[in-house]
Amino acid sequence: MNKQQLASKIWESANKMRSKIEANEYKDYILGFIFYKFLSETEVARLKARDFAEEDLPSLVEDDEETVDFVKGECGYFIAYENLFSTWVAKGADFDISDVRVALSAFSRNIDPARKRVFDGIFETLQTGLSKLGTDARSQSKAARDLIYLIKDIPMDGRQDYDVLGFIYEYLISNFAANAGKKAGEFYTPHEVSMLMSEIVSWHLAGRENITIYDPTSGSGSLLINIGKAVARRNGDPDSIKYYAQELKENTFNLTRMNLVMRGILPDNIVARNGDTLEDDWPWFDTVENKDETYDPLFVDAVVSNPPYSQNWDPEDKELDPRFKFGVAPKSKADYAFLLHDLYHLRPDGIMCIVLPHGVLFRGGEEGAIRKNLVENRHIQAIIGLPANIFFGTGIPTIVMVLRKQRESSDVLIVDASRHFVKEGKNNKLRASDIRRIVDAVTTGATVDKFSRLVTIDEIRANDYNLNIPRYVDSSEAAEGWDLYATMFGGVPKAEVDALDRYWKVWPSLKGQLYGEDGGSCLASVTDDVAATVKANADVVSFLGGYRDTLAHLPEELRKRLVDGALQVDSVAEEERIAARLRDALHGVALVDGYDAYQALDDAWTGISGDLEIIQTEGKGAVRKVDPNMVIKKKDGKETEVQDGWIGHVLPFELVQSHILTAEVAKIDSMEVRLSAISSSCSELIDSLDAEQLDSPVINDSNDAFVLKEINAHLNSEMKYISSPAIHDLEEYLKLLDRKAKKQEKLAFIEKHPELSWQEMESNKDGTYGKAKVASYIGKLKLAVGFPTDSFEYVLAQAKELLDEEKSLKKANKEAKLALEKKTKEVIEGLTDAQCDELLAAKWIEPLQSDLLELPNAVVSDFIAKIVALNAKYATTYSDVCNQITEAENELAAMLGQLTGNEYDMAGIAELRKLLGGE
């Protein structure tokens, strides 16, 4: 399994195993066990790198002080052999919850003093929560054993160990967050928002050698980690980044430390603190006693945070705190307190990104004064309005504010990204293209219609420092207007046609093919088939052809870099390289949104990067691997994992079948088509029946299917009256069989009646025919004689023939599919290197190229829809509507005139006819 599949499997199992335990609590247990496994296997790996053999591991005991000190120096901690994760697994049914308690207790006393701030108390949440795994030691042991067996296959010793482990850890955190409701905000920033902030920060810090980053409300640590990864990708050295983290809640503080350590960040580069950010600023010294030696105010290159929104805090005497020189936030809303804390800890050339509720942009009072000071001191670089409902547990609108300690410009970039998202479950989610669009706007300071605008400080002053986004960027759709003249007299308003100017500039000849002059302010539609006219237009054809030519080089280039270089290519860097090539290639192409092309690439890259990970970890031979398809099925009342066929390790069976086993696939497809036709024919036969016939037992209770057993019974009952010379003679043969006639008598009968087509039946070895074969043939003969075409039985005979064919066809289809699966497995396992490359190209490159080539077609289709809607809008004039109303009234009045009744009825009808104009 690749990391996505493994993470998904672990999550599904964990979510079932947690039973009634809250997701917010259960995450601490499973993530704690994963971290312990990581520490255990890290210790073993480092010892083996120092020439320890597997047989030496049992000598890891706490009494051996020399070895304990050596391991502490290597790892920062010591775990004895009896407490290793692998030892727990090896115990099997003998594992007990006490093993965990003993191990965690031993860990806490065997931490290297120099690494105490990283590891001390890190398992406290897990240790205290073990009792919640069950009601007694036995149930707790089972729950812990299940967890251990669930996570034991997570790889932690390969060349991509940190990436796989980190992905699974992040995947679990995000899924627990999605199930934790409002509590999710305490520990998790959605990955997409984290990536947005990461890209902005890494852009600003590009080229720096040694970097410090700080999150004062660190939660799970994922935001810090993503910032670090983005910075390292640009700067090349992940070990040159130092991470500072502060978190109020102890369990979440432990989560931060675990996450940072498991991502391969050096312990010496981790400085984490459990404290109240607002009440207890980052300490400038370790203790009062060593104040002079350890004095070191914290100023960093980047601060990122997603603090709790509008929470209460204690502002008393805070005006004396140097952090709050621009003002003190109100007691009931600490948003600006967090912002000013972050800003204070920036170096002069640093940058910060903070997530805040939308209200900080326009609320007055103390917040208004702080906002004014931030604007006047040129600290606010950008304000990014995010889509609503993007965070777990809250649907309130939020922003990301980008601030700098020092900058020359006083302008503020306002970005309204509230309409750029995709719906995913209950939440909205930023797509990769949305993130790229926002980052491009921020890094270039670009003004983009209905999206972003660089606002001068004078305009902000004129708005009394109100930074509410709609004051500066209007991203709303223009209200639809109606042209009064066109509504009354028809035609399409020139102004509304001219509003499509961006299309006419690219397809100048098309306008004249769609519209002609109608005099005055309107145009006349001159084609009945808009779609055909547009698609046949020379400029449109040239536009589509030019786009295809622009990307014609891409498949071959991607094949060389991805397929030929699959073992070496850096998937992260390669996506960025391809994205840059696409951006350059499409730079001069009108109408097609380059961000749509980037999204197509990113969508495809999820699968491509997963396959590259497998190939680079397991070798190119992984392409020829086939795995058991394991599914969960109920057995004896319990859900059990069982095999259900096979799946390709890298290559989907369907892909291989469509390229290599086309004849077999075509055969199955033809059977599927025939089965569908049979189903349709049966439905038509049912539709032909009357109500009485539908009540017959031959139709099911839902009146949508025949019951074959009942059809056979009904027809057998009716067919006993059908006869013919051949049927009569064969029934005489059956009588011979019933009275146990001798072989010679039966053979004499057969010889006497050569006209009976005996060859249509399967004979016995002695040349005679069995009762079942003869009776079945008689049935066929009776059906061939048939029933009157207008009879119920005639319909049932047709249905029987169809259902018999369906039964036979389904059996053949099932056998063909099983044979195809078996053959596909054999084909994959026997692929040549050239075939592997062809199929990888078909899986990775062809779908991406197809999606990219579809983009201009989507532009054309969207344009056609606009023209069709515009023409339809004015197709019916007000005069037409009035005439239709008059005609309807007259028809109703005429019908009323045909009614009869008593004098009161007639008086009422007469009055209604007057109102309708019928008299």
N, C-alpha and C positions, 0 to 999 in steps of 0.2 A: 504493500500500500504506500502511496505517496503521503506527504504530511497532511494534506487536506482530508484524505480518506481515513487516515488513522485518527486524526483529531475528531472527525465526525463520529466515528465508531465509539471512541472513548466518551464523547459527550452524551450520545444516546444512551449508552449503558449507565453512565454516572447519573443521568437525570432520572432513570428508572430506579436505580439503587438508593437514591436519597430518600425515597418514600415520602414521609411527612416532614422531613427536615427542611427548613427554609433554604432556598437557593443561596441566599446571602450568607448563611452559616456553613452550608455544605461545601461551598467553594474553599473555605479555609482549611477543611480537612483534606480534600483531594489534592489541592495545590500544595499543602504542607507535605503530604506523602511524596508528591512528585519532586519537591525540593530535596527531601531527605534522600531519595533515590539518586538525584543528581550529585549530592555531596559524597555519597557512598561510592559511586562509580568514578567520580573525579579523583577521589583518594586512590582507588585501585589503579586507575590509568596512570597517575603520576608515579606511583610506586613501581609499576611495571616499566615505566620509562627510565627508572633508576635501577633497572636490572633485578627487580623483585620477580620471582616466578610464582605461578599460581599456587604451587605447593608451599610457598613461604607465607601465604596470607594467614593461615591459622595461627601463626606466631605473633600476629598483631594483638597484643594484650595490654591492658592498662598498666600492669605492673612493670613492664619493660620501659623504664623512664627514657632511655636513650632513643628507642624507636618512637616513643610518643613525642618527644621533643623534635625529632627529625621530621615526622609527619606534620606536626604543627607548623614547622618552618616552611614546609612545602605547600600546605593547604590552608593554614590558618586555624585548623581544628584537627582532632584525632577521633577516628571511629574504630573501635575494636572489631576484630573479625566476627565475634558472636553478635555484634550489633549492625553488621552490614546489611543493606537491603537484600543483596543476593542470598545471604544466610536466612533471612526471613522467608524468602521464596522457597529455598531448599527444604525448609521445615515442613512444608505442605500442611497436612491436617494437624500437625503438632504445633503450629504457630498459635500463639496466644497474645491477647491484648497486652499482657504484662511485658511481653518482649518489647513493645513499642515504648511503654512507660520507662522501662529500664534504660533503653537506648537513648531516649530524649534527655533523661536525667544525666546520663553519662556524657552526652554531647555538651551540655551546658557547663560542665566542670572541666572539659578538655579543649577549651578555646584558647588560642594563642593570645596573650594579653595585648599584643600589638594590633590584633584584628577584632578586639572585643566590640568596638562600635559597630562592626558589620554583622557579627554573629550572635552577640549576647541577647538572650531572650527571644530569639527568632522563631522558636518552636512553642512559645508560650501559649499561643492561641490553639494550636493543635493539641498540646498537652492537656489543657483544661477542657477541651471539647470532646475528648475521646469518650467520655461517659455518655454523650448524647447519641453515640452510634448504636446504642442498644440498651435494653433494660437490665441486662446482667452481663457478666464477663463472657459467657458463651456467645450471646448475640453480638456483643461488641467485637469479639474475636472474629466472628464470621464476617461482620461488616468490614472490618479492617482488612481481613484476608481477601475479600472480594475486591476491595480497592487496590490492594497490592498486585493482585493478578491482572487487574484491568490495565494498570499503567506499566507493567513490567516490560512490555514490548516497545516502549518509547525509546528510540535510539539516542544514546548520549555519548557515543565514543567514535562516531564516524567523522569524516572531514567536514560534514555540514551539520554536526551535532547541535551547535547552538541555534542554528536557523530552524531546524526541525523542532527541537524542544521549545524554543521561543515561540514558534508559530502555534504549537499545541497549547502552550500556556496562555497565550493571548486569546486563542480561539475559545478556550474554556472560560476565561474571565469575561469575554464579551457575551457568551451565551448565558452565563450565570447572571450577568448584568441585565440581559433582556428578560430574565425570569424573576428578577429581584424587585421590580417595580420602582418605587421612589427611592429605595435604599441604594439603587444602582449608582446614583449620582455621587455617593460617598466614596466610590472607589474606581470609577471608570469614565473615561472620556472616549466617546465613539472613535473608532480607528480613523474614519475619514476626516473628522475635525482635527484629530491629532496630526494626520498627514498634511493637512492644510497649513497648520502652524509650523510644522517641521520644515516644509519647503520654503516658507518665508524666512525663517530663522537661518536655515542653511545657506540660502542665497546671500544673506547679509554677512555671514561669517566666512564665506568662501575665501580660501587662500591663507587663513590664519593657521599658525602652527600648533599652539597650545591653547585649548579652549576650556572655559568653565561654564557650566549651565546649571540652573537652579529651578526647582519647582517647590514652592512653599506650601502647596496643598497636593502632595504627590499621589495620593490614592494608591493605585496598583503599581505606579511607576511607569506605566506604558507610554505616557506622554513624554517623559524624559528619555525613554529608550528610543522612541521614534525620532526625537530631535537628534539624539546622538547618532543614530544610523544614517540620517539624512546628511548630517554634518560630515561624518566619516566618509560617506560616499563621494563628497566633493573634495575633501581634504586628504583622504587616503590613509590616515592612521587612526584607527579607533582607540588606540591606547594613549593618544594625546588629549583625550577629553576627560575632564573631571566632573563628576556628578554630585550635586548637592540636593538633598531631598529633605523635606520636613512634612510630617503628617501628625494630625492630632490624635486620631484613634489608633490604639495599639495594634489591633488585628490588621488594620490597613497599613500601618507602618511596617509590620512584619512582611506583608505582601510586597511592599515596595522593595525591601531589601532582597527578598527571595528573587524577585523578577530581575533586578539589576545583576545579581550574582550569576543567575542562570544564563544570562545573555553573554557570558564570557567577559564581562567587565572586570578589570582587575580590582581586587578588594581595596588596594591602596587608592583607587580612583573613586571610591564610593564613600561619601560622607553623608550619612542619614541620621536624622534626629526625630525623636518622638516628642512633639511639643506644640504649643498654641502659637501659631504664627503671629497673630495680632497682639496677644498679651505678652508674649515672650519672644522678642526678636532674636534672630540668629545670634548666638553668643559670640562676643568678640574675644573671649578667652575661655579656657576649659573650666577653671575654678578660680575662686578669689585668691587662693594661695599661690597659684602659678600665673597670675594675671599678667605680670610683666613679661614673662618668657613666651606666653602663648597669645599675646595680643595680636589679633589679625582680623580687622573688619572684613566682612564678606562683600566683595564687589565682583560681579561676574560678567561674562560676555553676553549671556542670554538668560532671560527669565521667562518661563512659560507656566501658566497656571489655569486651572478651571475650578475656581473657588466656589463654595456653596453660595447660592444666589440669595441676596437680600436677607441675610441672617442677622440676628441681633448681636450686638457687641457692646463693650463698655468703653465709651469715648472719654470718660473722666480723666482729666489731666493729660490727655493725649496731645494737646497742643504743644506740650513741652518735648514731645518725641520728635527728633529730627526727621523721621520718616514722613511726618504729616505737616510739613512746612507750607503746603498749598491749601491746607484746610483739614478739618476733622469731619469724617462721615457721620451722618445721623445715627442715633442709637439703634434704630430699627432696620437700618440698611447698611451693611458693612462693605458693599461692593467697592466703593472708592477707597476704603481703608486697605483692602487687598491690593488694589491697583497701585496706590501710593507706596505700599510696602515693596511691591515688585520693582517699581521705578527707582526707588531709593537704592536698591541693591545692584543697579546696573552700573557698569563702567561707562565713562563718557562716550565711548564709541560702541556701546552695546545696543541690543534690541530686545524688546519684550512683546509677547503676545498673551493676551488674557481673554478668557471667555466671560462674558457678563450678560445680565438680562438687558433687554432693549431699553428699559426705563432709565438707565444711566445717561442716555443721550438727551433727555429732555426734562427730567425731574428738577425742580427748583430748590430753593433753600440752600443749605450747606453744599449739596451736590452741585447746584448751579454755580456756586462760587468756585468750587474745585475745578469744574469743567472749564470755566473762564480762565483760570490760572494755567491749566494745562495747554489750552489753545494759545494764550498770549506768550507762553514760554516755549512754544514750538515743539512740544513733546509728542503730540498726536500725529502720527504719519498716515494712518489709514483706519477706517471703520468699515467692517465687513458685516453686512446684515445676512444672517443665515436663515435657511428655511425653518418654519415652525416645526415642532414635533420631531426634532432631530436628535434630542437627547433622551435616554431612557428615563422613564419616571416623571417627565414633565413635558408639557406641550407648549410652554411659553416661548415667545420669540427671543432669540439670543443673538449676540454679536461677538465677533472677535475684534478687539482693538489692538492695533499695532502702535507701539510707542518707542521713542528713542530718547536717550538722555541729552544728546546734542545733535542738532541738525540745522542746516542753513535755511532751508525753505520753511515758510510759514503756512503753505498750502496744506490742505487735508484731502486725501483721496477718500471719497465716499463710494462704497460698492454695495449694490443691492443684488445679492445672490439668492433672494428668498424664493425665486421661481425656478431655480436650477437644482433639481433633485429628482430622484426616482422613489416611488412608493415601494416600501419593502415591509410587508406585515403591517404592524400598527404604526410603524415609524417611517419618517422620511429619511433619505440617505443621499449624501453627496456622491456623485459618480466621479470617476477619475477625470473625466473631461470637465466637470464642474470645478474640481480642485485646480486643474491646470488653468482654466479660464480666470479664476480668481487670482491665482499666483501671478499670472502674466500681467494682469491689471495692476497689482500692487507693485511688482518689481519694475514696471515701466512707467507707472503713474499715468496710465492711458485713460482717456475719456472715451467711453463706448456707449453709444445710444442705448438708453433704457437699462444700463447696467452699471456704469461707473462714471464718476466725474471728479476732476481735480478742482476743489473749491478754494477760493481765496479767503484769507483771514478777514478781509473787509466784508465779504458776504456773510461770513459767520457772525461777525460783530453786528451787522445789520439785522440778523435774526436773533440777537440777544443771546448768542452762544448756545442756542438750541441746535443740537446736531441730529435731530430726528431725520432719518434717511429720506422719507418722501419729500421733505422740503428741498432736497437737492437732486435727487434722482427719482424720476417717475418711471417705474417699470411696469405700470399697469397697461393693459390693452386699451387702445383708443375706443371710446364709445361709438357704437354703430350709428351712423347717420342715414337719413333718407332724403333723397332729392325730391322735392315737391313736384317739380315739373315732370320728371320721369315717372313719378307715381301716378300722375294724372293722365299723361299722354303717351307713356311708353318710351322705349329706348333705354340705353345705358349711359349714365352721366359720364361725360368726359373726365371730370375730376376724379371719379372713382377708378376709371381705367388708368389715368395718369398716375394714380397712387401706386401702381405696379411698375413704376418706372425702372426699378432695378432689374426687372426681367426684360423690359423693352430695350435697355441698353445693351444687353447681351444677345438678344434675339430681335434685332431691329426690323426684320421683314415680317415677323409674326403678327404684329399688331394689325397690319393691313389685311392679313388673311382671316383675322377673327372679327374685325369691325370695319364698317363703312360709315361714311358721313351720313347723318340723318337730318342735318340742318340744326342750327341752334346749339344748345349746350349738351346735346346727347349724340351718341353713336348708335348704329344699328348692328346687331349681331348678324354676321353673314354666313355662318356655318351651323348646320344642325348637329354635326359630330365634332365637338371641340377636341376630344382626345385624339381622334384620327388626324385632324388638322395640325395640332401641336406636334405630334410625333413625326409627321411627314415634313414639317418645316425644315428648310435647308439649314438655318442657323441653329436650330435645336439639334439636328443630326450632327452638325459640325461640333457643337458643344459637347455632346456625348462622346463622339469619336476622339476629340482632343483630350478629354479627360482620360479615356482608355489609354491613349498613347502616352500620357504623362506617367501612368503607373505600369506601363508595359514591362519596364525593366525590373520591377519589384520581385516577382516570383523567383527569377533566377538568382538575384542577389540574396534573397532570404534563404534560398536553398543552399548556397555556398556557405553562408555564415551559420545557419542554424542546423541544417542536416549534416553537411560535411564537417562542420566544426562543433558538433553536438557535445563532444567530450571536453572541450576547452572553453566554450563561450560563457561569459559572465552574463547570466540572464537579466539581472537588474540593469547593468550598464547597457546591454544590448537593446533592451526596450527603449531606453532613452535615446540611443543612437538611431534606431528605426523611427522613433517619433520625430527626431530632428530632420531625418531624410524626408519623411512625409510632409512635415511643415514646410520645408524648402520646396518640395515638388509641387505642393498645392498653393504656394504663396500667390501666384498670379492667376489662379483659377477662381472665376467669379461664381457666386451663388452657393457653392458648396462650402459648408462650415468646416473649417479645419479641425475644430474640436470634436465634431462628429467622427472624423477619421481617427483622431486620437482615441476616442471611446471604442471604436471598432477594434483598434489595435490592443487596447487594454483588456477588452473582453476576451479576445483570442489568447492573450498572453497568460491568462490564468491557467489554461490547459497546457500551453506550450512550456511554461516555466516548471510546471509540475512534472511533465515528462522529462525535461532536461535534468531536473533534480534526480530522478530515478536513474537515467542513463549515466550521469556523472558519478553517481554513488555505486551503481551495480555493474556498469560497463554496457557496451552496445548490445551485448547478448540479452539484456533485459527485454529488448524488443521482441525476442522470440519466446518469451516466457508466457505461460498460460496458468492462471490461478483458479482454484476452486471458487465457485460463486456461492458464498456463504450467506444464508438468509435465516431469519428468525421464524420458527414455526412452533406451534403448540404441540407438545407431546406429553401425554398423560397429565394434562392440565397445567404443564409448565412450559414456558417459552424456552426453546432449545435452538442453538445454532446448528444448522445442518447444511449440507452441500446441495445446491440446486443447479447442476450443470457447471459450465466453465465460463470464465471471462478473460480477455486479454490483459496482460500485465500493463502493457502500454497501448497496444493496438486494439481498438474495439472490433468485435467479431463482425459487426455490420460493415465496417470499412473494408475489411479483408474480403468479405463475401461480395461486396459491390465491385471490387476491382479484380478479383481472381476467380471467384466461384459464380460467375454470372449465369451460367446455364442452370445450375441448381436453384439459384434464387428465382430465376424466371419461371421455373417449373412450379415452385411454391406460390409465386405471385399469381400464376394462372389458376391454381386451385383456390386461392383466396378470392379471386374475382368470381369464379364459378359459385363458391359458397355464398358470396354476397348476392349474386343473381338468384340463387335458389331461395334465399331469405326474402328477397323482393317478390318473387313469384308466389311464394306462400302467402305473403301479405295481401297480394292482389286477389288470390283465391278467397281469402277470408272476407275481404271487402265485398266480394260478389254474393255472399250469403245473406239470406233474409233473417229477421229476428228469431223466427222459430228454429231455423237451422243453427243459429249462433248459440241457442240454448242446449244444443245437443252435446253429449259427453265428449264428442270428438274435438271440441274446442275447449281450451283451458278457461279458467275463471276470469282471466283478464281479457278474453276475446282477442288475444294477439298472437296465438300460436296453436298449431294442431297437436293433438295427442295421438301419437302413432299407434299405441296399443289399442286405443278405442277405435281408430280407423280400421285396423286389421280385424277387430271383432265385428264391426258393422259390415265391412265388405264380405267377410267370410259368411256372415249370416245371409247376405243378399246374393252372393255368388253361387249358392247351392242351386239356384234356379237357372243358372246359365249353363248351356251345354252346346256341344258340337260333336260330330262323329269322332274326332280325335280325342276330345275330353271323355266321351262315353267309353271308348276303347281303353284309355288309360285307367279309368275308374274300375273297369273290369279286371285290369292287371292288378290293381290294388286289392281286389277281392281275393285273387289268387294268393297274394301275400298274407292276407288276413287268415285264410284257412290253411296256412303253412304248406302251400303246394311244394312239390319236389322240384329240384333244379331242372330236370328235363322238361317238366310241364311249363315252367317259366320260360325256358329257352325256346320251346316250341311256339309259345304265344308271341314272343318277340320276333321269331322268324316269320310267323304268319302275318304280322302287321308291320312291314317295312316302311309304310307311309307315315309312321308316327314320329319321325325325326328323333330317334333315340340318341343321336349324337349330341343333342342339346343338353343331355343329362350326363352326369359322371357315373360310369358303370362300376360294379363290383369287380373283383379280380376274376370271378368265374363267368363274367359276361352278363350277369343278371343286373337288375337295378333295385336299389334300396327304396323303402317306403318314403323316407323324407325327401329324397331327390325327386321322386315321381310326383309327390304331393305338391312340392314347390313348383314344379313345371306345370302342373295342372292349374295352379293359381295364376301363373303367368298367362296361360292360354285363355283362362276365363277373363282376365283383365284385357287381353287382346281383343276378345269378342266384344267386351265393353258393355257400357250402359248408355242409355239415351243421352245425348249431349245436353239436354235441358234438365237432367236429373241431378239430385243431390249426390248420388253415388258416383256420377261422372266426375264431379269436383273432387270427391274424396279419393278416387282412383288416381287423379292427377297429383293430388297432395302426397299420396303414398309413394308414387314413383319419385317425386322430388325428395321426400324424406329418406327413402332408401338410398338414393344417390348421395344425399348429404351425409348420411351415416358412413357410407363407404369412403366418401371423399375426406371426411374429418379424420378417419383412421389413417388414410394414405398421407394426409397432410402432416399429421403428428409424426408419423414414421419418417417422412422426408425431412422434417425440421430436426429431429434427433440425429439423422444421418448427416445433415448439413453441419450441425454443431460439432459432431465428431470429426468430420472432414476438415472443418475450419481449424480446429485445435491442431490437427496433424499438419495442415498447411503452415500455420504460424510457426510451429516448432521446426519446420523444415525450410523456412525462408532463406534465400540467399542474401548476401550483404546488399546487393543492388535492389532486391525487392524490399528489404527493410527501408532503404533510403527513399524509394518511390512511395511507400505507404506513409512514412513520416511526413513527406512533403504533402501528400494528399490530406493528412490529418491536420497539419499545422498551417500550411501556406494556402491551399486552395480555398478553404472557408474564409480566411482573412481577406484574400484577394476578391472573393465574391462579395463580401460585405462592403469592401471599399468601393467596388464598381457599382454597387447598388445606390450609393449616396446621390449621384446626379440623377438617377432615375427617380429617387424619392423627391428631389427638387422639382422635376418635371411633373410628377403626379400631384404634388402639392399645388403647383401652379394651375394645373388643369382643374383641380377641385375649387380653387379660388374663382376661376373664370366661370365655371358651371354655376357656382353659388351666386355670383354677381349677375349673371344673365337671368337666373331664376328669380332673383330678388325683384326685378322690374318687369318680368314676363307678363304679369297680370296687372292691368291698370285699375285705378279706382273706378273708372267707367265700366270695366269688365265686371268688377265685383258687384256694382249696382245693378247691372243687367242680369247677373246671375241671381241676385236676390229677388228682383222683380219677376223673373221667370219662375222661380220657386214659389213665390207668393201666388202667382196666377194659377199654377198647377194645383196648389193647395186649395185655392178658392174654388176651382172647378170641381175638385173632388168633394168639397163641402156641399156644393150645389146638388150633388147626387144623393145626399143623405136624406132620410125621412125621419119623422118623429112627431111628438105632440106639438101643440102651438108654442109652448115655452121653449122646447128644443129648437124649433125652427126660428124663433125670434133670436135666440142666442147665436145660432149659426149665421143668420142674416147680418147681425151686428159684426161678427168676426169677419165676414166677407167684406163688409164695408172697410174695416180697418186694413184688410189685405189688399184692397183695391179691386176686389172681384166684382163690384157693382158700380 
